[in-house]
Amino acid sequence: MAVDDLNDLITQADAARLRDVSREAIADLITRGRLQTVEIAGQRFVRRSEIENFEERKAGRPSKDATATKASKK
């Protein structure tokens, strides 16, 4: 791993502060596979760039209108 890659790694607590959410929210995103982690010496880190570029998804199923729009584009 390059030094630049190491400089991009932050703790889950730092990620939570950066996004203004709880550590549990970050852990949940990791569990659901929305965020990737890197393990170094038994500690898990996330990439700052991934946290900064993270886009939230609306909860629940897409609306019928959104589904119909996607189907008509195919």
matplotlib code that plots the C-alpha trace (Angstrom):
import matplotlib.pyplot as plt

x = [0.0, 1.4, 1.9, -0.9, -3.2, -2.4, -3.0, -6.5, -7.4, -9.4, -11.0, -14.7, -15.1, -13.4, -15.7, -18.7, -17.5, -16.9, -20.4, -22.0, -23.5, -23.0, -20.3, -23.1, -24.4, -20.9, -20.7, -24.1, -23.0, -20.0, -22.1, -24.4, -21.5, -22.0, -18.5, -15.3, -12.8, -9.0, -7.7, -4.2, -2.8, -6.3, -7.9, -10.5, -10.2, -12.3, -11.1, -11.6, -12.3, -15.1, -16.7, -16.5, -18.0, -20.6, -24.1, -27.1, -29.9, -33.5, -34.8, -37.4, -38.5, -38.4, -41.7, -43.8, -43.0, -39.3, -39.6, -41.7, -39.2, -36.3, -38.2, -39.1, -35.4, -34.4]
y = [0.0, 3.4, 6.2, 8.3, 5.3, 5.3, 9.1, 8.5, 6.1, 7.3, 5.6, 4.8, 7.4, 10.1, 9.1, 9.5, 13.0, 13.9, 12.9, 14.2, 10.7, 8.2, 5.5, 3.0, 4.5, 4.1, 0.5, -0.2, 1.1, -1.2, -4.2, -3.6, -3.3, 0.4, 1.3, -0.8, -1.1, -1.8, -3.7, -2.8, -4.4, -5.5, -2.1, -1.3, 1.9, 3.5, 5.7, 9.5, 9.9, 7.3, 9.0, 12.5, 11.1, 9.0, 9.5, 8.6, 6.5, 7.1, 4.5, 2.0, 0.8, 3.1, 4.7, 3.3, 6.5, 6.0, 2.3, 3.2, 5.9, 3.4, 0.8, 3.3, 4.3, 0.7]
z = [0.0, -1.0, 1.5, -0.3, 0.3, 4.0, 4.2, 2.9, 5.7, 8.7, 11.7, 11.8, 14.5, 12.3, 9.4, 11.7, 12.7, 9.1, 8.0, 11.3, 12.0, 14.8, 14.7, 14.6, 11.3, 9.8, 11.1, 9.6, 6.2, 6.4, 7.4, 4.5, 2.1, 1.3, 2.6, 2.2, 5.0, 5.2, 8.1, 9.5, 12.6, 13.6, 13.3, 10.5, 8.6, 5.8, 3.0, 3.6, -0.1, 0.0, 3.0, 1.3, -1.9, -0.3, -1.6, 0.5, -0.9, -0.1, 2.3, 1.1, -2.4, -5.4, -6.3, -9.1, -11.1, -10.8, -11.8, -14.8, -15.9, -15.7, -17.7, -20.4, -20.9, -21.8]

ax = plt.figure().add_subplot(projection="3d")
ax.plot(x, y, z, "-o")
ax.set_aspect("equal")
plt.show()
